[in-house]
Amino acid sequence: MPHTLHAGHAAPALSQRRARVLAAALLAVSCGLLLLGASVGSTGFDSVLRMGQDALAQQIVWDIRLPRTLGAWLAGALLGLAGAISQGLFRNPLADPYLLGSASGAALGGALALAFMGVSLTNAGWLARLGLTGAAFVGATGAVLLTLMLARGVQHTLRLLLAGVVVGVVLSAARDLIQVAHPNILEAMQVFTMGSSAFVGWQACLLMAALWLVCALAAWALSRLLDGLLLGEATAASLGLPLTPMRAGLVLALALATGTAVAHTGLIAFVGLAAPHLVRSIARVTHQWQVWLSSLMGGVLLLAADILARWLIAPQELPVGVLTAALGGSYLLWLMHRRGLGGGL
């Protein structure tokens, strides 16, 4: 019996140690990737070395590479956090941050902004880019609100999920109609739907950092509900948890994190889906750890993909969303093969 008790206490302790080691490793990798991201670009790796002597090199590194590198990490962190919330809230390992229709709403908002402004992302000024980002965020927020209206609140998870799917399909169709009516925006919308960190500046980084911290703290504070939902809604309710207000808080954090990331970097596939999976494959921890670790993992994944997208065919760039889709899809196929098609993820 003593040995059994010792083993029972040792398992959570081992998970806690793995979580701390994983957090430290992800932070270290993030720092390394941030330095590497500042060195990768069309002008070569030596721009960082010439910052002290060359004003142009300093401008390239400080005004272009650093904000887009930090922005890519922050967008990935927001998506990783949203993925952890979504998978816990819907109790489905295949749930991603876009299930509430936020991605389709952001794309519709971007299409409307481009159609009315008559500009493309490739030549838009600061005011136009700010308008596009704001429109994408408003579209994502509006889509989530429409989902909540159709689902009649957050009381029923399945109804919420189905409403999100319907809203996503309808808003995607509306975006396609706008693109047909305004074919001049097709190129700009292609950049948005494939994802890019090229338009992230320091102001966007500050905004994303502030909202990431708010959403992460909210998810951490409400993580008891995510743990309780693993045992079923009836069990979570029996624990005395106020399901409706806590679920509403998590939906708000999910929508805010997803909308912020999509508005600034476009549609990035698989990061929010893969980050929680990778964390769970390394450390089985409660959601108090899961939300932070998934966030760090998402930042690492998207920043690594962004650096690869800039480097593979330099001086040109690959769309980072295409790269994450290819890598994320390959990972999930491998995961399905390893565990068997019927064995779940």
C-alpha positions in Angstrom: 0.0 0.0 0.0 2.7 2.6 0.8 4.3 1.9 -2.5 1.0 2.5 -4.3 0.5 5.8 -2.5 4.1 6.8 -3.3 3.5 6.1 -7.0 0.2 8.0 -7.0 2.0 11.1 -5.6 5.0 10.6 -7.9 2.9 10.8 -11.1 1.6 14.4 -10.7 5.1 15.4 -9.4 6.6 14.0 -12.6 4.1 15.9 -14.8 4.9 19.1 -12.9 8.6 18.6 -13.5 8.0 17.9 -17.2 5.8 21.0 -17.5 8.5 23.2 -15.9 11.2 21.7 -18.1 9.0 22.2 -21.2 8.2 25.8 -20.3 11.9 26.6 -19.8 12.7 24.8 -23.1 10.0 26.7 -25.0 11.1 30.0 -23.6 14.7 29.3 -24.6 13.7 28.2 -28.1 11.5 31.3 -28.4 14.5 33.6 -27.5 16.7 31.8 -30.0 14.1 32.1 -32.7 13.5 35.8 -32.0 17.3 36.4 -32.6 17.2 34.3 -35.7 14.2 36.0 -37.0 15.9 39.4 -36.7 18.7 38.0 -38.9 16.6 36.5 -41.7 15.5 38.6 -44.7 16.1 39.5 -48.3 19.2 41.6 -47.4 21.0 38.7 -45.8 22.2 37.7 -42.4 24.8 40.4 -41.9 22.3 43.2 -41.4 22.4 42.6 -37.7 26.1 42.9 -37.6 26.1 46.2 -39.6 23.5 47.9 -37.3 26.0 50.1 -35.6 27.6 51.4 -38.8 24.8 51.3 -41.3 21.6 53.3 -40.8 19.8 51.4 -43.5 20.7 48.0 -41.8 19.5 49.4 -38.5 16.2 50.5 -40.0 15.7 47.1 -41.7 16.3 45.2 -38.5 14.5 47.5 -36.0 11.6 48.7 -38.1 10.8 45.6 -40.2 12.4 42.3 -39.0 12.0 42.7 -35.2 8.3 43.7 -35.1 7.3 41.1 -37.7 9.3 38.4 -35.8 7.8 39.3 -32.4 4.4 39.7 -34.1 4.6 36.2 -35.5 5.4 34.8 -32.1 2.6 36.7 -30.4 0.1 35.6 -33.1 1.2 32.0 -32.6 0.9 32.4 -28.9 -2.7 33.7 -29.2 -3.6 30.9 -31.5 -2.0 28.3 -29.3 -3.9 29.7 -26.3 -7.2 29.8 -28.3 -6.6 26.2 -29.3 -6.2 25.0 -25.8 -9.4 26.8 -24.7 -11.3 25.5 -27.7 -10.3 21.9 -27.2 -11.0 22.0 -23.5 -14.3 23.9 -23.9 -15.7 21.6 -26.6 -14.0 18.5 -25.2 -12.7 17.6 -28.6 -9.0 17.2 -29.5 -9.9 18.2 -33.1 -11.4 21.6 -32.1 -9.5 24.6 -33.4 -9.7 28.3 -32.6 -11.9 29.1 -35.7 -14.9 26.9 -34.7 -17.0 29.9 -33.6 -16.8 31.5 -37.1 -14.1 34.1 -36.2 -11.9 33.3 -39.2 -14.7 33.6 -41.7 -15.8 36.8 -40.0 -12.3 38.3 -40.2 -12.0 37.4 -43.9 -15.4 39.0 -44.6 -14.4 42.1 -42.7 -11.2 42.3 -44.6 -13.0 41.9 -47.9 -15.5 44.6 -47.1 -12.7 47.0 -46.1 -10.7 46.4 -49.3 -13.8 46.7 -51.4 -14.7 50.1 -49.9 -11.2 51.4 -49.6 -10.1 50.2 -53.1 -6.6 49.4 -52.0 -4.4 46.3 -51.8 -2.2 45.1 -49.0 0.9 45.5 -51.2 0.5 49.3 -51.5 -1.7 50.2 -48.6 -0.6 53.1 -46.4 -0.6 53.1 -42.7 -4.1 54.4 -42.4 -5.4 51.8 -44.9 -3.6 49.0 -43.2 -5.0 50.1 -39.8 -8.5 50.1 -41.4 -8.0 46.6 -42.8 -6.8 45.3 -39.4 -9.7 46.9 -37.6 -12.2 45.6 -40.1 -10.9 42.1 -39.7 -11.1 42.3 -36.0 -14.7 43.7 -36.1 -15.6 41.0 -38.5 -14.2 38.3 -36.2 -16.0 39.7 -33.2 -19.3 40.1 -35.1 -19.1 36.5 -36.3 -18.7 35.2 -32.7 -21.6 37.4 -31.5 -23.8 36.0 -34.3 -22.8 32.5 -33.3 -23.8 33.2 -29.7 -27.1 34.6 -30.9 -27.9 31.5 -32.9 -26.8 29.2 -30.1 -28.9 31.3 -27.6 -26.0 31.8 -25.3 -23.3 29.5 -24.1 -25.3 27.0 -22.1 -25.2 24.2 -24.7 -21.8 23.3 -26.1 -23.1 21.2 -29.0 -25.5 24.0 -30.1 -22.7 26.5 -29.9 -20.4 24.3 -32.0 -23.1 23.8 -34.7 -23.9 27.5 -34.8 -20.2 28.3 -35.3 -20.1 25.9 -38.3 -23.2 27.5 -39.9 -21.9 31.0 -39.4 -18.6 30.1 -40.8 -20.1 28.7 -44.0 -22.5 31.6 -44.5 -19.8 34.3 -44.0 -17.4 32.5 -46.2 -20.0 32.5 -49.0 -20.6 36.3 -48.4 -16.8 36.9 -48.7 -16.8 35.0 -52.0 -19.6 37.1 -53.4 -17.8 40.3 -52.5 -14.6 39.0 -54.3 -16.7 38.2 -57.4 -18.2 41.7 -57.3 -14.8 43.3 -56.7 -12.2 41.2 -58.5 -9.6 43.9 -57.9 -9.3 42.8 -54.3 -8.5 39.1 -55.1 -4.7 39.6 -54.8 -5.0 41.3 -51.4 -7.4 38.7 -50.1 -5.1 36.0 -51.2 -2.4 37.4 -49.1 -4.8 37.7 -46.1 -6.2 34.2 -46.4 -2.7 32.6 -46.8 -1.4 34.5 -43.8 1.6 36.8 -43.5 3.4 38.6 -40.7 4.9 41.2 -43.1 2.4 44.0 -42.1 3.0 43.8 -38.3 4.5 46.9 -36.7 5.4 47.8 -33.2 2.0 49.2 -32.4 0.4 45.9 -33.4 3.0 44.0 -31.3 2.0 46.1 -28.2 -1.7 45.5 -28.8 -1.2 41.7 -29.4 1.0 41.4 -26.3 -1.5 43.2 -24.1 -4.5 41.1 -25.3 -2.5 37.9 -25.1 -1.7 38.6 -21.5 -5.4 39.4 -20.7 -6.7 36.3 -22.5 -4.0 34.0 -20.9 -4.7 35.3 -17.4 -8.5 34.9 -18.0 -8.1 31.3 -19.3 -5.7 30.5 -16.4 -8.3 31.8 -13.9 -11.1 29.8 -15.5 -9.0 26.6 -16.1 -10.9 24.8 -13.3 -14.0 24.6 -15.7 -11.8 23.1 -18.5 -10.6 20.4 -16.0 -14.1 19.8 -14.8 -15.5 19.5 -18.4 -13.1 16.6 -19.0 -15.4 14.6 -16.7 -18.6 15.8 -18.3 -20.9 18.8 -17.8 -22.9 17.0 -15.0 -19.7 16.3 -13.1 -18.5 19.9 -13.5 -21.8 21.2 -12.3 -21.7 18.9 -9.3 -18.3 20.4 -8.3 -20.1 23.7 -7.7 -18.7 25.5 -10.7 -20.9 28.3 -12.2 -20.9 26.8 -15.7 -22.6 29.6 -17.6 -20.5 32.6 -16.5 -17.3 30.6 -16.6 -18.1 29.3 -20.1 -19.0 32.8 -21.2 -15.6 34.1 -20.0 -13.8 31.3 -21.9 -15.7 32.0 -25.1 -14.8 35.7 -24.7 -11.1 34.9 -24.3 -11.3 32.5 -27.2 -12.9 35.0 -29.5 -10.6 37.9 -28.4 -7.4 35.8 -28.9 -8.5 34.4 -32.2 -9.8 37.7 -33.6 -6.6 39.6 -32.6 -4.3 37.0 -34.2 -6.3 36.7 -37.5 -6.7 40.5 -37.8 -3.0 41.1 -37.8 -1.5 38.0 -39.6 -4.4 36.6 -41.6 -5.6 33.0 -41.6 -3.0 30.7 -40.1 -3.9 27.1 -40.3 -3.1 24.2 -37.8 -1.1 26.2 -35.2 -4.0 26.4 -32.8 -4.8 22.8 -33.4 -1.3 21.3 -33.2 0.1 23.3 -30.3 -2.1 21.7 -27.6 -1.5 18.2 -29.1 2.3 18.7 -28.9 2.0 19.8 -25.3 -0.2 16.9 -24.3 2.2 14.4 -26.0 5.1 15.7 -23.7 3.4 16.5 -20.4 -0.1 15.5 -19.1 -1.0 18.4 -17.0 -4.0 20.3 -15.8 -5.3 23.2 -17.8 -3.6 25.7 -15.5 -0.4 24.6 -17.2 -1.9 23.6 -20.5 -3.1 27.2 -21.4 0.4 28.6 -20.8 2.4 25.8 -22.4 0.1 25.7 -25.5 0.5 29.4 -25.9 4.3 29.1 -25.7 4.2 26.2 -28.2 2.0 28.1 -30.6 4.5 31.0 -30.5 7.4 28.7 -31.3 5.5 26.9 -34.1 4.4 30.0 -35.9 7.7 31.9 -35.6 9.6 28.9 -36.8 7.3 28.6 -39.8 7.6 32.3 -40.5 11.4 32.1 -40.5 11.3 29.2 -42.8 8.8 31.0 -45.1 11.3 33.9 -45.3 14.4 31.8 -45.8 13.4 28.9 -48.1 13.1 30.8 -51.4 14.8 34.1 -50.3 14.6 36.9 -51.4 11.0 35.9 -52.1 8.7 34.6 -49.3 6.3 31.7 -49.0 2.9 32.4 -47.5 3.3 31.3 -43.9 -0.3 30.0 -43.7 0.5 27.6 -46.5 3.6 26.4 -44.8 1.8 25.8 -41.4 -1.0 24.0 -43.2 1.5 21.7 -45.0 3.5 21.0 -41.8 0.5 20.8 -39.5 -1.4 18.5 -41.9 1.7 16.2 -42.1 1.9 16.1 -38.3 -1.7 15.1 -37.9 -1.5 12.5 -40.6 1.5 11.0 -38.8 -0.3 11.1 -35.5 -3.3 9.3 -37.0 -1.0 6.7 -38.5 0.8 6.2 -35.3 -2.3 5.8 -33.1 -4.5 4.2 -35.8 -7.4 5.8 -37.6 -9.9 4.6 -35.0 -7.8 5.2 -32.0 -8.5 8.9 -31.6 -6.0 11.7 -31.3 
